[in-house]
Amino acid sequence: MELRYGTNPQQRRAEVSPTRSGQWPVRLLNGEPSFINLLDALNAWQLVSEASAALGKPAAASFKHVSPAGAAVSGPLDAVIEDLYGLGDSAVGTLASAYLRARDADPKSSYGDFAAVSHPVDDELADLLSRVICDGIVAPGYAPGTVERLSRKKNGRFLVLEVDGAAAPPPRETREVFGLRLTQDRDQLPLTRGLFTPRHGDITAAQQDDLLLGLAVLRYTQSNSVCYLRDGMALGIGAGQQSRVDCTRLAGTKTDTWWLRRHPAVRGLDFKPDIRRQERINWQVRFIEGDLTPDEESRFAQVLRAPATSLTPQERAHWLGTLTGVSFVSDGALPFRDNVDHAQRHGVSAIAEPGGSVRSGEVETACREHGIALAHTGLRLFHH
């Protein structure tokens, strides 16, 4: 399979071949992928496959730069998602709901994403994908006519990859860096509820489901990484930070943004009819962030039919205080209690982390102080 280019356009020669001669785990149905497109597709497929297997529901992921912007299993859509995509009272199937919920975690970052779903693409999802800014999809199959519909997207450049759902990757994986070949066992420990060893408090079945989804998310997110989740969907993912508490704060800010997008002042922004969906999303996020430059203030006023209702610090704090039932997962042991202190500001009531750090006792004490249930998994999920 020839690739459009490598990681960057100046890396002009790039190709891919199967590790087992003639055995391709994925098949290109349309488009010409780049090196990063394939990394997104392969990581995203593994995430949704494992999440679906662990939770018994269709799963979807929205990938950007080899980490998920969002991930979710199928479930109900709230009014914010329904309004954003003009769904009204229309019933939405399980696969489309999973992707919409995944994309809603960070819809600004999901612009131009690579999508992955755990089940064959149906007509409903194909129609949805044709109406959003998305670069490609990987799935274990496609309903008749859906590939043809998707292949017309992006002037024929939309990437459509079909994965062999029965394909098992080799038990060992290899990478070459600067003339060295590094080989290791593939991380293939199953993700199950048996991983959770209670340390403090009771973790409900619903929280365990969210924590399991979080483990699948972090297994394919660039480390260090943490994830906030609720009701079967990621709310905020912090990826690739050198400091774990920076991941916690970054993902917490994304979680706050997700919740504030549901505030009446944000939902009441009166955009002009010709303002596109993604532009509305971007302005909602900037309105929430609140640090608009003078140029942004001017452009923001131009996209509205009526001035925005102010969102005071007191109103923000009150609204954020109503967010509850959030679960939090870390791919590595929490080294200090500051991660817990920050996480509790974002409605967290359950935490799963590997445990075993020098200060695990202090982390457990912080959970007791904040009334947060804590479980150790004994499982580190670094991904690089």
N, C-alpha and C positions, 0 to 999 in steps of 0.2 A: 504494500500500500504506500504510494507516494504521498508525502505530506507537503502542504503548501509552503511551509518553511519551518525552522526550528522554533526555539523559544522566542527569538526575535527575528524580524525580517532579514537582517544581515546574515543570519545563519541559514543560508539559502538551501543547502543540501540537507534534507531530513527524510527519513524513511522509517518504516516500522515493519517488523516481521515477527511471526509467532515463535515462541521459545520451543514449541514442539512442531517440527516440520509439518506443514500442511494443515495444522489444527488451529484455525482462527476462532478465538472466543467471541469476536465481534465481527460484524459484516457492515460495510459501508453501503448504504442504500441511496444516499444523495449527498452531494456537496464534496468539498475538498478540505479535509481537516488540517489544522496546524498541530504542532507538537503539544501546545497547551490545551487545545480542544480535546485531544485524546486523553491527556492527564485528567482533565475535568470529567470527561465521560466515564473513564474507568474507575476513578475514585467515587464519583457520584453513584454509579451502578452498585458498587460494593456497599455503599451506605444504605441505599434504599432496599437492597436485597436482604441485608442483615436486619434492618429495622422491621421490615415486613415479616421476616421469619420469627423474630423475637416477639412481636406484638400481634401477629395474626391479622393484620389489616394492610390494605394498599398503602404504600409509602411513596413520597416524592421528595426531591431535593432540588434546590436552585443553587448552582455552583458558579463562583467567580474566582479566578486566579487560584485554582486548585484548593479551594476551601469552600464549604457551604455558606452561602448568605442566609439560607434558611432550609429547614427540613420539617416534615410533618407526616403524620398518618392521616387517613381519611377521617372526617368528622364534620360537625356542623359549622356553617359560616355565619359570622355575626353581621350586623347591619353595615358596619364599615366596609367589609369586604364586598358585600352585596352591592352597596352603592357605588363603590369604586369601579366595579366591572359591569354595572348596569344590569344586574341579574333580576332585580325586582323580586317577585314571588316565585320565580322559576325554581324547580327542583334541580339540584346539582348532584351528579353521580359521584361515586366514591373516589374515582381516580382524579377527576377534575377538582374535587374538593381538597384532596391531598396536595395537589400542586398549588392551588390558590392559597391554602394555608401556609405552605412552605414559602411561597413568594412574598407573603405578607409580613414575614418576620423583619425583613429589611428591604422594602420595595424600591428604595433608591438604589441600593447596591445590586438588586436583581435585574436592573436594566441591562439587557444584552447578556443574559445568563446562559448557562448550559443546563438544560433540564434533564432529570432522570426520574423514571417511575418504575415501580416494581412489577407492574402488570402490563399486558399488551395495551397499546394506545387505542382508544375507541374514538368514535366520531366526535363525541362531545369534547374530549381533550384536544383533538386535532383542530377543531373549530376555535377553541380557546387559544391555542398556541398561534394560530394564524392571526390573532388580534392583539398579541402582546409583543414587546420587543424582546426577542429571544433568539439566540444564535444557533441552537441545535438541541437535539434530544437523543437520549439512549433509552431503549426499552427492550423487553424480551419478545416483542412481537407487535404487529400493527394490523388493525382491522382493515378489510378490503376497502381500497380507495383512499385511505388516510395518508399513505406515503405520497401518492400523487398530489394530494391537496397540500401537504407540507412542502413538497419539492418546488412548489410555485412561490414560496415565501422567499424574501430577500433576493428577488430576481433569479431564483434558481440556486442560490448559494446556501440555503438553509441546510444544516447538517442533520442527517438522519442515520442513526446507527442502531443496528439490531444486535443485541447480545444473545449469546447462547445461554439460556437460563440454566442449563444442565452442566455447563462447562465448569470444571474445577481447576483453579490455578495450581501450578506446581507447588510442592511443599517448601521450596526454597526460592528466594528471589535475589537478584543480582543487580548491582549498579556500578557503573564505571565513572570514576572521578580522577582527573589529572594523572592518568596512566595507571591507576590502581583499580582493581576489581574487588568490590565489597560484596560478600554473600552472607545471607542470614536466613534463618527459618522464617517462614511467613507467619505473621500473627493471626492465628485462626482459632483462638479460644472462643467457644460459643458464648454469646451474650444471653444470660438467663437471670431470672430472679434469684437464683441460688447464690449469685455473687454478692448480694447485699447482706452484710453482717451487721446487725443493729448495734449501735454504740450508745445512743440516747434517743428516747422517744419512740413512738410507733409510726412507721411509714405505711400509709394506706396503699391499697391495691392500685388506685389511680396514680398516686405519687410514684409507685414502683414502675408503672408503665412509662411515665414521663422520664424517670431516671434511666430506664432501659433505652429509650429513644436518645437520650443525651449521650449514653455510652457509644451508640452507633454513630452519632454525629461526630463525637470527638475522635473516634478511631480514624476518621478521614478528614480531620481538620489540622492545619499546620500548627505545631506546638510552639510555645505553651498555648493551651486553650482551655476555655471554660464555656459553659452553655447554661442559659436560663430557659426553662420550659414551663408550659402550662397547657393542660387539656390536649395533649398529643401534638403540640407544635412548639418549635423553638421560637423564643421571643427575642433573644439576643445572644450572639455568638462572638466571643473574643478570640482571635486567632493570631498566632505568630508573634506574640510579644515576648521580650526577653525576661520580663518580670511578671510573675503570676498575678500579683495584685493589680497590675496595669490591665491584664486581660479581664479581671473581675470588674474593674471600673468601666472599661470600654464596653463590655457586654452589658453591664448594668445601665449605661447610658442608652444603649440601643433598646433595652427593655423598657426604660422610661419613655422613650420616643414612641415605641409601639403602643403603650398605654395612653399617652397623651394624644395620639392620633384619634382616640375615641372620646376625647373631651368635647363637649358641646361647642366651645369656641373654635376648635379646629374643624369640626364637622360643619360648622356654620359658615366657614369661609365661602363667600359668594363669588365664585369664579365666573368669568365671562364664558359663554357657551363654546367658543372656539378654542379654549385652552385645553390642550391634550391631557390625557390621564397622567402620563409620566411627569409633565410639567406641574400638574396639580400636586402630585406626590412630593416632588422636590420642594415646592413652595410650602407645603404643609410642614415638612421637616425643618426648613429654615425658619418658619414662623415659630415652631416649637423651640428651636435652639435659641432664638431670640437675639442673636448678635449680628443682625443684618448691617451690611455696610451702607453708606449713603446711596451708592448706586443700586444696591439691592432694594433698598426702601423705595426708590423711585420705580424700579421695574415691577416690584410686588404690587404697588398701587395700580399699575397699568393693567394687571391681569385680573383685577377684582372689579365687580360691578358696584360694590359698596365697601366702605372702609372696614377693615378687620376689627372685631371686638378684641380689646386687649386681654391678655392672659397674665394676670399679676403673679408675682412670686408666691403670694399667699394662696391664690387659686391653684397654682401648679402644685404646691406642697400638699394642699388638701386632697387634690385628685390623686396624686401619687400615693398618698396614704391609704387609698381605697383598694390598691392592688394587693391581692392576697393569693394564696394557693400556688405559689411559684416554686418549682424545684430547681436545684442547682447541681451541676456535675462538673468535676475537674478531671483533666486527663492525667494529672500528676498529684502527688501528695500536697496538701495545703501546708506550706512551710511556716506560716504565722497566722495568728487569729485575725489579722486585719482583713483577710479575705472574707471571713464570716461577718465581721462588723460592717463591711461594705455590702455584702450580699443581702443582709437583712433589710437594708434600705429599699430594696426592690421587691418586697413582698415574699421573700423566700421563707418557706416553712419546712423544707426537706433538703438535705445535702447528701450527695454520695461522692466519695473521694477515696483514693487508694489507701490512705492512712500510712502509718509507719514512719512519719517524719520525727525528728528530734522533739518537736514541739506539738505533737499530736494531742497531748494532754491539754495544752492551752487552747487548741482548736476545739476540742470537745467541751471545755469549760465555756468558751464563747457561745457554742450552740445551746448549752444549758441556760445561759444567761438570757439569750434571745428567744428561747422556746422553739428552737429549730431541731427537728429530728435529724439524726446523723447516722449514716451507715458507711462502713468501710467495705471496699470491694477487693482490696489486695491486688488490683489490676491496674498497671500503668498503661496508658494508651497514647504514648508519644507517636507522632507521625511527621516525617520529614521527607 
